[in-house]
Each structure stands twice: as C-alpha cells, then as structure tokens.
Amino acid sequence: MRRLFASLLLLLAPFSNAWSISVTDLPAQLQACMGSHDCVVDTSSPVVTMPALEIYRFYDNLSGTPATGYALRYSLLPPSGAYDYNTLASPYAGEVWLTLQDSYDLIGGANRVTVYTAR
C-alpha cells in the first residue's frame, strides 16, 4: 500500500506547484488540533497539486502515537455537488479534507482515515 501511494505521488509530482495556504483554509477540527499542538499540517507547500486535489504533509499526535501522513483537499465536482431531485437533498458544496497515514498495518487492527466535510 505504501509503495502504491508513493508511486502515485511520484506520478503526480510533475503537476506540483509551490504555494501556501492559510491555517484558516483548514477545517475547524484541524485548526483546533494545530492550535493545541496535537497535529501539524505543512501549509507552506503542497506535495501534489492537480485540478480539484491538493496534498499536504500531515503530522498527527492525537492518538498518543505520533503518525506522519497526508492531508488531502478535494474540491467537489459534479456529481458530488449535484442537487438530488429524487430526495430533494441539498448537495455538499466546496471542499472536503481527508487525512491518512504514510502507511498502514493491513494485518493489525483499525486504520485511521478521517474525512472532514465542514469548516
């Protein structure tokens, strides 16, 4: 899994541009954990940038066991942001964030992946 993700990053690397984002661009939960020094998102430069996707380095100590990984920011595109006429549900618009670790133990217990859908 780690090799697959690393290979994906290498393939996408030519799309990278260096620019910074503000801490206020992060979802509220990530802002809060950065404020309490339990996590760090390297907002100075994305590892990968593509249309509708940016990947930043992430360090998480919330679980008590330090873990490095990535914070991914997705811009929602249709059909993600499409109105559902069958259920009359309002779509989620804007961005979602996902945090994941550098590697996972596929034999062990739970693997932490977190999705943030609001600021």
N, C-alpha and C positions, 0 to 999 in steps of 0.2 A: 504494500500500500504506500509506504513511504517513497519507494523508488518511483512508483507511478505518479505520485503527486509532484515529486522533484522533476520528473521528466516533463510533466505538464507545465511546470513553471519555466523550465528551460525553453520549451517550445514557444511559450507566450512572451518570453523576455524581449524579443525584438519590438513588441508593442509598447514597452515601458517608456514612460516619460517621468521625469522627476519634478514633482510639485508637492507642496504641503497642503494639508487640510487643517482646520481648526479643531480643537478639542470639542467645541460646540457642534461640530458636524457629526459627532458620535452619538449613539443612542444614550439616553439618560443613565441606564444601568452601567455602561462602560465609563461614562463621565464620573459617576459616583465611585466606581472601584478605582479609577485613576486618582480621584481626589483623596481616597483613603489609602493610597499606595499599595493596593492589593493587585493591581494589574497595570500594564503599560501597553499602549498602542503607539507604535512609531509613526506619528502623524507627519514626520518631516519628508517622507518619500515613500510612495507605494513600491512594492516589489514588482507588481504587474499592473498594467492598465490596459483595458480594452473597452470598446463601447459597452456600456452598461455594467462593467465589472472593474473593481479595483481591489487589490490585495495588499494588505499592510502586515508587517511583523507584529506579533502579539505575545505578551508575557503575562501569564496568569498565576497568581498565588492564592486565589480564593479558596481552593480546596485544601490548602495547607501543604500540598506537594507542588513545588514550582513546575510549571509546564510552559514550554515555548510553542508557538504555533502561528496561526494567521487569523487576521480579521478581514473578512471579505465584505465589500459593499456592493450590493446589486441594485441597479435602477430597474424598477419594474416596468416591463414592456407588455403590451397585449399578447396573450390573453390574461396575464396576471392582473392587469389593471382594467380589464373589461367589465362592464356592467352586466350582471346576470339577470336577464329578463324573466327567467323561469322562477327564480327565488326572490327577485327584487332586492337582492343583496348589493350593498354598496361595495365597490372594489377597494382594496387597499392600494393607495397610490403613493408614489415617492420611492423610497428605498427600504431595503431590508439589509440587516447585517448578520453575518454568520461568523462564529469563532470556532476554530478547530485546532487541534494539537498537531505538532510536527509528525508524530507517529502514534500508532495505537497498538495495543496488545490484543490481537484478534482472538486469542485463546482465553484471556482473562475475563474480568468482569465488565462492568459498564464502561463505555467510552463516551467521553463528554463532547458533545457538539451543541452549541447554543445558538438559537435564532432570535434576533431582536427585530420586532416589527414596528416599534414606535419609539419616538424620542421622549 
